[in-house]
Amino acid sequence: MYRLLRPLLFTLSPERAHHLTFSLLELAKYIPGALALVGGRTPQQGASVEVMGLSFPGPVGLAAGMDKDAKHVDALSRIGFGFIEIGTLTPVPQPGNEQPRLFRLPKDRALINRMGFNNGGVQDAIVRLKKRSLGIIVGGNIGKNKNTPNERAIDDYVKCFDALHAVVDYFVVNVSSPNTPGLRALQEKGPLLEILRELEKHNEKASKPILLKIAPDLTNEQLDDIVEVVKESGIAGVIATNTTISRDGLATPRSEVDAIGAGGVSGAPVRYRSTEVVRYLRDRLPRPVVIIGVGGVDSAEAAMEKIEAGADLVQVYTGLIYEGPALLKRINNSFVQWRNPK
């Protein structure tokens, strides 16, 4: 069904298509059998994963950025996701960057986005999360407001962390988006350790797992620093990776890419680098440290590539836009077959 809808959606601007898709998804959850028509279903028996003290119904989750304000958690949980990551949320609402700020690269099965942490603020999301159905695992992806200087970034992360603590199951510290000026400087070892240690102090009474989301553009030396940060801070793990600022190897003509301008590339072009990062980190961070692989997961093969490289779970974003909910069913099936070979 989604393959029939996709050509229509692709005639619309990406943001308009996004809002229309979610409107249809919300409508479909009230119509018996409608969600099955678009190809999704809840993860089947045998797909569950136990990590971070949580029982995930399936190994594939929704990456942050698609349901920033936690408006569609219940609907999304019914089409095959094992968990939903909301955000990135900031302490106060912000509009993000000017439109247009989201672009398709169909020849590359990719997107370029420079959204800029557009969201309605953490307090509005909390109201919605308190009403969500029980049993849905939700991660809270948190960041700083654009106007908050880096030397005060820790305050923004703490505000979001404390506010969301009772209504999410795990946290993701986002210091890797390329669309907030100066944010990626917080990936440096010193400021990163300061943020994570402060969050762990606020996490002592009722501990929730904390993950760190990193960029694919880090060098191996910088990844070594990330390994040390994870070990020294004691956080639960890493999400690898965010979007890339690289434009190398794209099939889309350079003139078209240059005309789009700044932003992070997601989708198929990030697949192999993100898998490399997963593998590099797993070699240096043995379990129970958790690694969630994301980047170019647009097929069961791409998902299992990350699992085999050492990821405990995977997330999708751009792949869902190009493949639709049937992608989740294919990944879940492949995971069960991989786990239980005949």
Backbone hydrogen bonds in HBPLUS format (Angstrom, degrees):
<---DONOR---> <-ACCEPTOR-->    atom                        ^
c    i                          cat <-CA-CA->   ^        H-A-AA   ^      H-
h    n   atom  resd res      DA  || num        DHA   H-A  angle D-A-AA Bond
n    s   type  num  typ     dist DA aas  dist angle  dist       angle   num
A0004-LEU N   A0001-MET O   2.98 MM   3  5.31 137.1  2.17 104.0 116.1     1
A0005-LEU N   A0001-MET O   3.15 MM   4  6.56 143.8  2.29 143.3 153.9     2
A0005-LEU N   A0002-TYR O   2.98 MM   3  4.88 118.3  2.37  92.9 109.0     3
A0006-ARG N   A0002-TYR O   2.77 MM   4  5.87 150.4  1.85 159.0 166.1     4
A0008-LEU N   A0005-LEU O   3.04 MM   3  5.47 120.9  2.41 110.3 124.6     5
A0009-LEU N   A0005-LEU O   2.98 MM   4  6.28 163.6  2.01 156.9 162.3     6
A0010-PHE N   A0006-ARG O   2.84 MM   4  6.01 152.2  1.92 157.3 165.0     7
A0011-THR N   A0008-LEU O   3.06 MM   3  5.38 157.3  2.12 107.2 114.4     8
A0012-LEU N   A0009-LEU O   3.06 MM   3  5.49 155.5  2.13 109.3 117.0     9
A0017-ALA N   A0013-SER O   2.86 MM   4  6.06 164.5  1.89 164.8 169.8    10
A0018-HIS N   A0014-PRO O   2.93 MM   4  6.07 148.9  2.03 141.2 149.9    11
A0019-HIS N   A0015-GLU O   3.08 MM   4  6.39 161.5  2.12 151.3 153.7    12
A0020-LEU N   A0016-ARG O   2.98 MM   4  6.20 159.7  2.02 151.7 157.6    13
A0021-THR N   A0017-ALA O   2.86 MM   4  5.96 162.5  1.89 150.5 155.4    14
A0022-PHE N   A0018-HIS O   3.13 MM   4  6.40 161.1  2.17 149.6 153.9    15
A0023-SER N   A0019-HIS O   3.04 MM   4  6.21 145.5  2.17 140.1 149.7    16
A0024-LEU N   A0020-LEU O   2.97 MM   4  6.27 157.8  2.02 153.8 159.0    17
A0025-LEU N   A0021-THR O   2.90 MM   4  6.17 150.7  1.98 144.6 153.7    18
A0026-GLU N   A0022-PHE O   2.96 MM   4  6.08 159.1  2.01 144.4 149.0    19
A0027-LEU N   A0023-SER O   3.08 MM   4  6.32 151.1  2.17 141.0 149.0    20
A0028-ALA N   A0024-LEU O   2.82 MM   4  6.02 155.8  1.88 147.9 155.0    21
A0029-LYS N   A0025-LEU O   3.22 MM   4  6.45 142.7  2.37 145.8 153.0    22
A0030-TYR N   A0027-LEU O   3.13 MM   3  5.80 159.7  2.17 116.9 123.0    23
A0031-ILE N   A0028-ALA O   3.01 MM   3  5.19 161.8  2.05 110.2 116.1    24
A0034-ALA N   A0031-ILE O   2.98 MM   3  5.47 166.2  2.00 139.8 141.6    25
A0037-LEU N   A0034-ALA O   3.10 MM   3  5.22 128.9  2.37  97.5 110.7    26
A0038-VAL N   A0035-LEU O   3.26 MM   3  5.51 135.6  2.47 100.3 110.8    27
A0039-GLY N   A0036-ALA O   3.05 MM   3  5.21 156.4  2.11 104.5 111.4    28
A0047-ALA N   A0044-GLN O   3.21 MM   3  5.95 145.5  2.34 143.2 143.1    29
A0049-VAL N   A0056-PHE O   2.83 MM   7  5.07 152.4  1.90 143.2 152.5    30
A0056-PHE N   A0049-VAL O   2.80 MM   7  5.07 162.0  1.83 165.5 159.1    31
A0051-VAL N   A0054-LEU O   3.12 MM   3  5.51 144.4  2.25 156.1 161.1    32
A0054-LEU N   A0051-VAL O   2.81 MM   3  5.51 165.9  1.83 125.7 130.7    33
A0314-VAL N   A0059-PRO O   2.90 MM 255  6.19 168.1  1.92 164.4 165.8    34
A0082-GLY N   A0060-VAL O   2.78 MM  22  5.55 175.2  1.78 156.4 158.1    35
A0061-GLY N   A0314-VAL O   2.85 MM 253  6.27 157.4  1.90 145.0 151.9    36
A0316-VAL N   A0061-GLY O   2.93 MM 255  6.42 147.6  2.03 159.0 166.2    37
A0062-LEU N   A0083-PHE O   3.04 MM  21  6.55 150.4  2.13 146.9 153.5    38
A0085-GLU N   A0062-LEU O   3.14 MM  23  5.81 140.1  2.30 138.0 149.3    39
A0063-ALA N   A0316-VAL O   2.97 MM 253  5.52 177.2  1.97 146.9 146.2    40
A0065-GLY N   A0087-GLY O   2.80 MM  22  5.84 135.4  2.00 159.4 150.1    41
A0070-ALA N   A0067-ASP O   3.26 MM   3  5.48 171.2  2.26 115.6 116.3    42
A0087-GLY N   A0068-LYS O   2.98 MM  19  3.88 126.8  2.27  96.6 110.6    43
A0076-LEU N   A0072-HIS O   2.99 MM   4  6.08 168.4  2.00 160.0 163.6    44
A0077-SER N   A0073-VAL O   3.02 MM   4  6.13 147.2  2.13 147.5 156.1    45
A0078-ARG N   A0075-ALA O   3.14 MM   3  5.53 156.3  2.20 108.7 116.0    46
A0079-ILE N   A0076-LEU O   3.33 MM   3  5.75 173.4  2.33 116.7 117.3    47
A0084-ILE N   A0137-ILE O   2.95 MM  53  6.37 162.4  1.99 159.6 163.8    48
A0139-GLY N   A0084-ILE O   2.84 MM  55  6.26 156.4  1.90 144.9 152.3    49
A0086-ILE N   A0139-GLY O   2.90 MM  53  6.14 153.9  1.97 168.4 161.8    50
A0141-ASN N   A0086-ILE O   2.99 MM  55  5.95 159.1  2.03 148.9 155.3    51
A0089-LEU N   A0141-ASN O   2.87 MM  52  6.29 159.1  1.91 152.8 154.6    52
A0143-GLY N   A0089-LEU O   2.96 MM  54  6.00 152.1  2.04 166.2 161.2    53
A0122-VAL N   A0090-THR O   3.08 MM  32  5.92 137.2  2.27 159.0 165.4    54
A0094-GLN N   A0119-ASN O   3.06 MM  25  5.78 160.1  2.10 158.1 162.8    55
A0119-ASN N   A0094-GLN O   3.10 MM  25  5.78 155.0  2.16 155.1 162.3    56
A0097-ASN N   A0115-MET O   2.85 MM  18  5.59 161.7  1.88 139.0 145.3    57
A0114-ARG N   A0101-ARG O   2.80 MM  13  5.12 158.2  1.84 153.4 154.8    58
A0103-PHE N   A0112-ILE O   2.83 MM   9  5.12 153.6  1.90 153.3 160.9    59
A0112-ILE N   A0103-PHE O   2.85 MM   9  5.12 153.8  1.92 143.9 150.4    60
A0105-LEU N   A0110-ALA O   2.88 MM   5  5.01 158.1  1.92 144.7 137.8    61
A0108-ASP N   A0105-LEU O   2.90 MM   3  5.48 145.6  2.02 117.7 128.0    62
A0110-ALA N   A0105-LEU O   3.20 MM   5  5.01 163.8  2.23 126.8 131.7    63
A0109-ARG N   A0106-PRO O   3.10 MM   3  4.78 154.1  2.17  96.4 104.5    64
A0268-ALA N   A0109-ARG O   3.21 MM 159  5.75 158.2  2.26 144.4 141.6    65
A0111-LEU N   A0266-SER O   3.10 MM 155  5.32 151.9  2.18 131.8 136.9    66
A0266-SER N   A0111-LEU O   2.96 MM 155  5.32 157.9  2.01 145.1 151.0    67
A0113-ASN N   A0264-GLY O   3.00 MM 151  5.41 157.1  2.05 142.8 147.8    68
A0264-GLY N   A0113-ASN O   2.83 MM 151  5.41 152.4  1.90 157.5 150.4    69
A0126-ILE N   A0122-VAL O   3.08 MM   4  6.32 149.9  2.17 148.7 156.9    70
A0127-VAL N   A0123-GLN O   3.37 MM   4  6.71 154.3  2.44 147.8 152.1    71
A0129-LEU N   A0125-ALA O   2.91 MM   4  6.16 161.9  1.95 156.3 162.0    72
A0130-LYS N   A0126-ILE O   3.05 MM   4  6.20 148.3  2.15 152.8 158.9    73
A0131-LYS N   A0128-ARG O   2.99 MM   3  5.39 148.6  2.09 108.7 118.3    74
A0132-ARG N   A0129-LEU O   3.25 MM   3  5.21 163.6  2.28 102.9 107.9    75
A0169-ASP N   A0138-VAL O   2.74 MM  31  5.51 169.2  1.75 165.1 168.9    76
A0140-GLY N   A0170-TYR O   2.86 MM  30  6.28 162.0  1.89 151.1 154.5    77
A0172-VAL N   A0140-GLY O   2.91 MM  32  6.01 153.5  1.98 142.0 137.4    78
A0142-ILE N   A0172-VAL O   2.89 MM  30  6.19 165.4  1.91 177.0 174.5    79
A0174-ASN N   A0142-ILE O   3.06 MM  32  5.93 169.1  2.07 166.9 168.4    80
A0148-THR N   A0145-ASN O   3.06 MM   3  5.38 160.1  2.10 111.9 118.3    81
A0152-ARG N   A0149-PRO O   2.87 MM   3  5.52 157.7  1.92 119.8 127.3    82
A0153-ALA N   A0150-ASN O   3.06 MM   3  4.78 165.7  2.08 102.3 106.4    83
A0155-ASP N   A0152-ARG O   3.06 MM   3  5.68 139.2  2.23 114.1 123.5    84
A0156-ASP N   A0153-ALA O   2.95 MM   3  5.35 121.3  2.31 107.7 121.8    85
A0157-TYR N   A0153-ALA O   3.16 MM   4  6.56 160.5  2.20 157.8 163.3    86
A0158-VAL N   A0154-ILE O   3.01 MM   4  6.18 160.4  2.05 149.7 155.0    87
A0159-LYS N   A0155-ASP O   2.98 MM   4  6.16 158.8  2.03 146.9 152.8    88
A0160-CYS N   A0156-ASP O   3.10 MM   4  6.33 167.3  2.11 152.1 154.6    89
A0161-PHE N   A0157-TYR O   2.92 MM   4  6.02 159.2  1.97 146.7 153.4    90
A0162-ASP N   A0158-VAL O   2.87 MM   4  5.99 175.6  1.88 158.6 159.1    91
A0163-ALA N   A0159-LYS O   3.07 MM   4  6.11 160.7  2.11 144.9 150.8    92
A0164-LEU N   A0160-CYS O   2.98 MM   4  6.04 159.1  2.03 150.9 155.5    93
A0165-HIS N   A0161-PHE O   3.08 MM   4  5.80 126.4  2.38 144.5 156.2    94
A0167-VAL N   A0164-LEU O   2.88 MM   3  5.49 155.9  1.94 124.6 132.4    95
A0171-PHE N   A0209-PRO O   2.83 MM  38  6.20 159.9  1.87 158.2 165.2    96
A0211-LEU N   A0171-PHE O   2.79 MM  40  6.00 154.8  1.85 141.2 149.7    97
A0173-VAL N   A0211-LEU O   2.85 MM  38  6.25 162.6  1.88 155.6 158.2    98
A0213-LYS N   A0173-VAL O   3.11 MM  40  6.06 176.6  2.11 145.9 147.0    99
A0183-LEU N   A0180-THR O   3.03 MM   3  5.60 167.5  2.04 141.6 143.8   100
A0185-ALA N   A0182-GLY O   3.12 MM   3  5.59 150.4  2.21 111.4 120.1   101
A0186-LEU N   A0183-LEU O   2.90 MM   3  5.73 161.6  1.94 124.5 130.0   102
A0187-GLN N   A0184-ARG O   3.04 MM   3  5.50 165.1  2.07 112.4 116.5   103
A0188-GLU N   A0185-ALA O   3.22 MM   3  5.87 167.6  2.23 115.1 118.8   104
A0192-LEU N   A0188-GLU O   3.09 MM   4  5.99 158.2  2.14 162.2 168.7   105
A0193-LEU N   A0189-LYS O   2.98 MM   4  5.99 163.9  2.00 150.2 153.9   106
A0194-GLU N   A0190-GLY O   3.19 MM   4  6.41 157.2  2.24 149.5 156.1   107
A0195-ILE N   A0191-PRO O   3.07 MM   4  6.31 158.3  2.12 146.4 151.0   108
A0196-LEU N   A0192-LEU O   2.98 MM   4  6.21 174.4  1.98 158.5 159.8   109
A0197-ARG N   A0193-LEU O   2.87 MM   4  5.86 163.0  1.90 149.3 154.5   110
A0198-GLU N   A0194-GLU O   3.16 MM   4  6.19 153.4  2.23 139.2 146.1   111
A0199-LEU N   A0195-ILE O   3.00 MM   4  6.28 156.8  2.06 150.4 156.9   112
A0200-GLU N   A0196-LEU O   2.93 MM   4  6.16 154.5  2.00 147.4 154.4   113
A0201-LYS N   A0197-ARG O   3.10 MM   4  6.36 141.6  2.25 138.5 148.0   114
A0202-HIS N   A0198-GLU O   3.23 MM   4  6.62 149.4  2.33 143.2 150.5   115
A0202-HIS N   A0199-LEU O   3.06 MM   3  5.10 117.4  2.47  95.1 110.1   116
A0203-ASN N   A0200-GLU O   3.07 MM   3  4.69 147.0  2.18  92.0 102.1   117
A0236-ALA N   A0210-ILE O   2.88 MM  26  5.40 129.5  2.14 141.4 156.0   118
A0212-LEU N   A0237-GLY O   3.03 MM  25  6.47 146.3  2.15 132.4 140.6   119
A0239-ILE N   A0212-LEU O   2.77 MM  27  5.91 161.4  1.81 140.5 142.0   120
A0214-ILE N   A0239-ILE O   3.13 MM  25  6.43 161.3  2.16 174.5 172.9   121
A0242-ASN N   A0214-ILE O   2.84 MM  28  5.98 145.0  1.96 145.9 155.2   122
A0223-LEU N   A0219-THR O   2.85 MM   4  6.20 150.1  1.94 148.9 158.4   123
A0224-ASP N   A0220-ASN O   2.87 MM   4  6.13 144.8  1.99 142.6 151.9   124
A0225-ASP N   A0221-GLU O   3.18 MM   4  6.56 143.6  2.32 137.2 146.2   125
A0225-ASP N   A0222-GLN O   3.10 MM   3  5.00 119.3  2.48  90.7 105.5   126
A0226-ILE N   A0222-GLN O   3.01 MM   4  6.41 147.9  2.11 142.1 151.1   127
A0227-VAL N   A0223-LEU O   2.92 MM   4  6.27 154.1  1.99 149.9 156.4   128
A0228-GLU N   A0224-ASP O   3.08 MM   4  6.41 157.5  2.13 145.3 150.5   129
A0229-VAL N   A0225-ASP O   2.85 MM   4  6.13 155.2  1.92 149.6 157.2   130
A0230-VAL N   A0226-ILE O   2.90 MM   4  6.17 162.1  1.93 156.2 159.7   131
A0231-LYS N   A0227-VAL O   3.07 MM   4  6.31 163.3  2.10 150.0 154.4   132
A0232-GLU N   A0228-GLU O   2.81 MM   4  5.93 164.3  1.83 153.6 158.5   133
A0233-SER N   A0229-VAL O   2.85 MM   4  5.80 157.6  1.90 150.1 155.8   134
A0234-GLY N   A0230-VAL O   3.01 MM   4  5.78 143.5  2.14 137.8 146.6   135
A0290-VAL N   A0236-ALA O   2.90 MM  54  6.05 168.4  1.92 149.5 150.8   136
A0238-VAL N   A0290-VAL O   2.89 MM  52  6.39 147.1  2.00 157.5 163.1   137
A0292-ILE N   A0238-VAL O   2.94 MM  54  6.42 159.1  1.99 154.2 161.1   138
A0240-ALA N   A0292-ILE O   2.87 MM  52  6.18 158.7  1.92 164.1 171.2   139
A0294-VAL N   A0240-ALA O   2.88 MM  54  5.82 159.3  1.93 119.2 121.5   140
A0244-THR N   A0265-VAL O   3.06 MM  21  5.16 161.3  2.09 139.7 140.8   141
A0265-VAL N   A0244-THR O   2.78 MM  21  5.16 167.6  1.79 151.2 151.5   142
A0256-GLU N   A0253-PRO O   3.01 MM   3  5.47 124.3  2.33 108.8 121.8   143
A0257-VAL N   A0253-PRO O   3.16 MM   4  6.53 160.3  2.20 153.8 159.7   144
A0258-ASP N   A0254-ARG O   2.80 MM   4  5.99 165.1  1.82 156.5 160.6   145
A0259-ALA N   A0255-SER O   3.01 MM   4  6.12 146.4  2.12 137.6 146.6   146
A0260-ILE N   A0256-GLU O   3.18 MM   4  6.47 138.2  2.36 140.1 150.0   147
A0260-ILE N   A0257-VAL O   3.14 MM   3  5.25 130.3  2.40  97.2 110.0   148
A0261-GLY N   A0257-VAL O   3.32 MM   4  6.74 155.1  2.38 148.6 153.9   149
A0270-VAL N   A0267-GLY O   2.94 MM   3  5.85 160.5  1.98 132.8 138.3   150
A0271-ARG N   A0268-ALA O   3.06 MM   3  5.20 154.9  2.12 110.2 118.1   151
A0274-SER N   A0270-VAL O   2.96 MM   4  5.98 168.4  1.97 166.6 170.2   152
A0275-THR N   A0271-ARG O   3.08 MM   4  6.30 151.4  2.17 145.7 153.9   153
A0276-GLU N   A0272-TYR O   2.92 MM   4  6.15 151.9  2.00 143.4 151.2   154
A0277-VAL N   A0273-ARG O   2.96 MM   4  6.28 154.1  2.03 149.9 156.5   155
A0278-VAL N   A0274-SER O   2.97 MM   4  6.24 157.7  2.02 145.1 151.1   156
A0279-ARG N   A0275-THR O   2.93 MM   4  6.18 167.2  1.95 154.3 156.9   157
A0280-TYR N   A0276-GLU O   2.86 MM   4  6.05 161.3  1.89 150.0 155.6   158
A0281-LEU N   A0277-VAL O   2.92 MM   4  6.06 166.0  1.94 154.0 157.4   159
A0282-ARG N   A0278-VAL O   2.89 MM   4  6.07 162.3  1.92 152.6 158.1   160
A0283-ASP N   A0279-ARG O   3.07 MM   4  6.23 154.6  2.13 148.5 154.1   161
A0284-ARG N   A0281-LEU O   2.94 MM   3  5.21 140.8  2.10 104.4 116.2   162
A0285-LEU N   A0281-LEU O   2.65 MM   4  5.70 124.1  1.96 149.0 167.2   163
A0289-VAL N   A0286-PRO O   3.30 MM   3  6.08 153.0  2.38 127.7 124.1   164
A0312-ASP N   A0291-ILE O   2.78 MM  21  5.68 159.5  1.82 158.8 164.6   165
A0293-GLY N   A0313-LEU O   2.93 MM  20  6.36 158.2  1.98 154.3 149.8   166
A0315-GLN N   A0293-GLY O   2.99 MM  22  6.39 142.3  2.13 151.9 154.4   167
A0298-ASP N   A0296-GLY O   2.98 MM   2  5.66 120.8  2.34 110.4  93.7   168
A0303-ALA N   A0299-SER O   3.08 MM   4  6.36 154.3  2.14 146.0 152.9   169
A0304-MET N   A0300-ALA O   2.89 MM   4  6.12 167.3  1.91 156.2 159.1   170
A0305-GLU N   A0301-GLU O   2.92 MM   4  6.06 142.3  2.06 143.2 153.8   171
A0306-LYS N   A0303-ALA O   3.11 MM   3  5.44 125.6  2.42 102.1 114.4   172
A0307-ILE N   A0303-ALA O   3.09 MM   4  6.47 155.9  2.15 146.4 153.8   173
A0308-GLU N   A0304-MET O   2.83 MM   4  5.93 165.5  1.85 150.7 154.2   174
A0309-ALA N   A0305-GLU O   3.07 MM   4  6.18 129.3  2.33 129.4 142.6   175
A0311-ALA N   A0306-LYS O   2.93 MM   5  5.55 164.7  1.95 147.9 144.4   176
A0310-GLY N   A0307-ILE O   3.07 MM   3  5.29 151.8  2.15 102.2 111.1   177
A0320-LEU N   A0317-TYR O   3.09 MM   3  5.43 131.9  2.33 104.4 116.4   178
A0321-ILE N   A0318-THR O   3.00 MM   3  5.17 123.6  2.32 100.8 115.2   179
A0322-TYR N   A0318-THR O   3.18 MM   4  6.59 150.6  2.27 152.0 159.9   180
A0323-GLU N   A0319-GLY O   2.82 MM   4  5.79 147.8  1.93 146.2 155.6   181
A0324-GLY N   A0320-LEU O   2.75 MM   4  4.73 145.8  1.87 121.9 131.7   182
A0327-LEU N   A0324-GLY O   3.09 MM   3  6.02 164.7  2.12 127.7 131.6   183
A0328-LEU N   A0325-PRO O   2.96 MM   3  5.57 138.1  2.14 116.0 125.1   184
A0330-ARG N   A0326-ALA O   3.13 MM   4  6.44 158.3  2.17 150.6 156.3   185
A0331-ILE N   A0327-LEU O   2.99 MM   4  6.25 158.0  2.04 150.8 156.5   186
A0332-ASN N   A0328-LEU O   2.91 MM   4  6.10 169.9  1.92 154.0 157.0   187
A0333-ASN N   A0329-LYS O   2.95 MM   4  6.08 160.7  1.98 148.0 153.3   188
A0334-SER N   A0330-ARG O   3.03 MM   4  6.18 162.6  2.06 145.8 150.5   189
A0335-PHE N   A0331-ILE O   2.90 MM   4  6.10 154.9  1.96 152.7 160.0   190
A0336-VAL N   A0332-ASN O   3.06 MM   4  6.29 161.0  2.10 149.8 153.9   191
A0337-GLN N   A0333-ASN O   3.02 MM   4  6.28 160.4  2.05 150.6 156.1   192
A0338-TRP N   A0334-SER O   2.84 MM   4  5.98 153.3  1.91 146.4 154.0   193
A0339-ARG N   A0335-PHE O   2.94 MM   4  6.09 151.9  2.02 146.5 154.0   194
A0340-ASN N   A0336-VAL O   2.95 MM   4  6.06 141.4  2.10 141.0 151.5   195
